[in-house]
């Protein structure tokens, strides 16, 4: 996980050494392919993660459909559509985070024991329509 500035370095160090109960990875629904690299890098570190697919309103406005269910299945972590600006989906996000923390969320990630991601990036990117 590369860091370009001091803030990113702090976040990276916390992921690596702080053992967070759950990590929320926020991805832009209008540029999901570009954001998948960060998601996969986080999954190399931990499977205790939730993907918040933000800007779903903008994606809908642009005619972009995101199959969040397939994305979740392929990544092996909960993926939740949200619109942070309006609060849409935030309760579902909190519920997913709670499930990861309590161990009740289904997490069957595509990550091997040594942390190497084996997910097929093209298959995951295929969830974009």
Buried (B, 14 or more C-beta within 10 A) or exposed (E): BEEEEEEEEEBBEEBEEEEEEBBBBBBEBBBBEEBBEBBBBBBBBBBBBBBBBBBBBBBBEEEBEBBBEBBBBBBBBBBBBBBBEEEBBBEBBEEBBBBBBEEEBEBEBBBEEEEEBEBEEEEBEEBBE
